Amino acid sequence: MKKLSVILLISLCLLGSAYAQNRWLNTAPFKWGVGVHQWTINDVYHEFRYEQIDNISTNTTRLTPATTNSFSQTRMPMVFENIGKHLHHETSITGVWDVLWDALNGVKTVYDGGPEARRFEMFRTHWATGAWIKQRLGVFGGVQYAYSTIRFQDPSVPDEMILGGNQRGFHLTAMYNAGLALVKTRFMYDWVAMSKGAQTGTGTTLEIQGYYSFTESGSLGAFASYELKTLAQSGPSGTPTEDWRNKGIQNQGVANFSYTFPDLSARSQLISLGLYALITPRK
């Protein structure tokens, strides 16, 4: 029994030593993978997705709900990250691959004969400061920004609805060093604005990610992640005058008639798998 206790104590000391080394500290993983992005949105409207609200009998027909409100898109995450002692940074250029994927494979439609879901993303970046606790637990907090939209448009008509826009907010990130593995979780809150402030809302994101190193140096390994995001935005309304068009609202409409766009909300889940490589040596 005494011998077993000594063995367990030595094992714990070695394990603690492995944690203390923190092979993830001062590294810059470059991640590239593939994922499935599942969207569930409130009613997407077929053909006209706005409503004329003037008291004119021929222009006041209610919007027609779509037959389904769930669809999926393929994504290819491509992310640069830096894990420091007091700084955590991450920049994604996944949006570039979204555009290429849609160009090569065609734009995804929400349902057969329904509107296309055209995505666009740029400038997704996170900056945070914090510290490591005994080299095991890293806690960071900071800000993020992205211009990210998904536009719903029927190919036959110019009118469209836009979900997303400028997304600015704050986040908290926690990382747990488990030797060859690293577990990371992040919560984000965003204020969302589109059409120069005519369409505003909020969003939240919960992300869980795990890394596993294939080598002792940690220079090459795999990652897996799960992201749950919600968005809710007001629908702009008004008369499509020249001033309205200058605010960037989605359609010019017919002069002297008023329009209201429906409020939009969405829930998305992104599951990704891939590889990472350290683009800078561990210090």
Secondary structure as UniProt FT lines:
FT   HELIX           2..21
FT   TURN            23..26
FT   STRAND          29..41
FT   STRAND          51..52
FT   HELIX           57..59
FT   STRAND          70..75
FT   STRAND          78..83
FT   STRAND          87..92
FT   HELIX           94..105
FT   TURN            112..113
FT   STRAND          116..133
FT   TURN            134..136
FT   STRAND          137..153
FT   TURN            155..156
FT   STRAND          160..178
FT   TURN            179..180
FT   STRAND          181..194
FT   HELIX           195..197
FT   STRAND          199..213
FT   TURN            216..217
FT   STRAND          220..233
FT   STRAND          237..238
FT   HELIX           242..246
FT   TURN            247..248
FT   TURN            255..256
FT   STRAND          259..260
FT   STRAND          264..278
//
